[in-house]
Amino acid sequence: MTISMSLETLAAFTLAMFLLSVSPGPGFLMVVARALSGGFAAGLAAVAGLVVGDIVFLVLAILGLSTLAAVMGEFFLAVKILGAAYLVWLGVKTWRSRPSLPPLEAPEAAASQRPHPKSLGRSALLGFFVTLGNPKVILFYGALLPTFVDLEALTGGDIVVLAMVVTAMLFLVLGTYAFLAARAGRVVKSERALRWVNRATGGLLVGAGVAVATR
């Protein structure tokens, strides 16, 4: 695979992706909420879903996002509404959930409490749909990206490199947030504190849903 991008272009894209990752938005709220409630693995799974969504938009931008969006506008609107509704529903459910501390058990029992693959899959799917309905991401790939990357001149190698940068930046930044949120969730030692964690998590999810629906 050949790479035609200059180092300046790659550096500009990397910086732009970093700024996109650190800016608050529905994706950030959702990752923190999943890490608080499900641990670091759930947070990382949510980040993986966000990464897949970003790469989809990267490919669409290269193929002509504006044309495709005009044709599939109603589809993206439906995804946005459904994703926002699910986030709000999940937030309300988490807010109202009954706090329960995990029992102190042997290491073997603790290992069995690791996140179920289906739970991780739901986190990843949630991240994917949050990205599809996030106007900030659509604006970045549809309007800002072409201003510093010549999309028509990209080779297969360039696309792979850009996808790697997207993956690295999102996992680096949002993965750090997920780690910190998971650590915060693990220090909970009382049902009262856990109740507040549930409410904080639910509030973050509802906030993410509202952000997706209103932007």
N, C-alpha and C positions, 0 to 999 in steps of 0.2 A: 504494500500500500504506500502510495506517495502522499506527502504532506506539503501543501503549497502555502499554508498560512505563514506569515512572518511572526517573529517572536513578539513584536509590538502588538499585533492583533490578538495573539494568544494571551498576552499579559492583560490587555484591555478586557477581554472576555472573562478572564479569571477574576479580575477585580470586580467587574459588574456582577458576576455570579455570587461573589462573596457578599457584596452589598445587598443583593436580593435576598440572600440567605439570612443575614443578620437583621433585616428590617422586619418589624413585627407584622404579623398577618395571621390568617386562619390556619395556615400550616404550622406555624410556631405554637399557637394555642393548642392545636390538636395533639401535637407531639408531646408537649408538656403534660397535657391531661392524660394521655395514654400511659406515659411513663410514671406519673403519680399513682395511677390506679393499677397498672399492670406490671410495673417494673421496667428495668432498662431494656429487656428484650422486646417488650411491647412497644416502647418508644422507638427502638431501632427499626422494628417492622413497619411502623408508621412512616419513618423516614424513607424506607425502601419504597413504599407506595408513592411518596412524594417524588422520589427520584424517577420512577417509571413514568409518572405523569409529566414531569419536566422534559424527559427525553422524547415523549410523544409530541409535545409542543415544539421541541427543537426540530424534529423531523418534519412536522407540519409547516414550520416556518421555512424550512429549506424547500419544501414542495410548493409553498404558496399558501400560507395560513389565511390571508385575507380572502382569497377566493373560496377556500374550503369553508371558512367560517360563514360566508354569505350563503352557501348552499346548505350547511348544517346548523344554521343559527338556532333553529327551534330545538335541535337535539342538545346543543350545549346549554340552552336555557333550561331544558328539562332536567339535565344532569345537575345544573346549578341548584334548582329548586329542590330536587330530591335529596341532594347531598346536604343542603342547608337544613331541611326538615329532619333528616336522620341525625345530624349533629345536635340539634335542639332536643329531639326526643331522647337521645343518649345522655345528654347533659341533665335533663330533668330526671331521668331514671337514676343517674348516678347521685344527684343531689338528694333524692329521696331514699336512696338505698340505706339499709340498716347497717350500722358499723359493727364489725366483728373482727376481733384480733385473732391472728393465726395462732394455733396452739404451739406451745414449746415442745418439739418432738425431736427424735433422734435424727442425725444427718440423713439416714436413708429415707425417713418420712418427709423431711424437708425437701429432698431432691424430687420427691414425687409431686411437690407443689409447683414445680416449674411450669411456665406458661404452656398451655396446650397448643399444638400446631394450628388448630382451628381458630383459637383466639388470636394468634399472631397473624394468621391469614386475614382475619377481620380487620385488624389494625392496619395491615398493608393496603387492603381494599379501601378502607376509609381514607387513608392518605392519598391514594390514587384519585378518588372522586373529589376530595377537597381541592387538589391541584386542578382538575378539569373545570371546576367551578370558580376558580380564583382569578378575578379580573387582573390582579397585579401580575400574575404569571403570563396571562394572555397578552397584556400590554408589553411586557418585557420581550417576549419572543416575536410578537407580531409587529411591534413598532420600533422598539429600541435596538434590538439585535441587528437589524439590517443597517443601522447607522454606523456601526464599526466593524461589521463582518460582511464581506462580499459573498452573499449566499450562493450566487450563481457560479462562483469560481471554486467552490469547495469540492475537494476530492473525497473519495471514500475514507482515506486516512485522516483527513481533516475532521470529518464527521465523528469518527471514532474518538479522536483526541478531545473534541468538544464534549462528547458524551462522558468521557472520563473526567473532565473538569467539573461538569455538572454533578456527577456522582460524588467526587471527592469533596467539593465545597459543601454540598448539602449534608453529607455524613459528618464532615468535620464540624460544621457549625451547629446543626440541629442535633447531631449525635451528642455534642457537649451539653446542650440544653437537656436532652433526654437523660443523660447520666446524672446531672445535678438534680433534676426533678425526682429521679428514682432514689437517689441518696436521701433526699428530703422525705420521701415517702417511707423509707425504711426506719427513720428515727421515731416514728409514731409508736408510743408505748401505752396509750390509753384509748378507751373508746371515745372519749370526748374529743381528743385530738384527731382521731380517725374520722369522726363526724365532720370536723372542719376540713379535713383533707378531701372527703367526698364532696363537700359543698364547693370547695375551691376547684376541684376537678370538674364538677358539673357546671360551675359558672364559666370555666374556660371553654368547655364544649359548646355551651349555649352561645357564648361570645363569638366563637369561631363560626357557628351556624349563622348568626346574625350578620357577621362580616361577609360571609359568602353571599347571603341573600340580598344585601343592600348595596353591594359595590358593583 
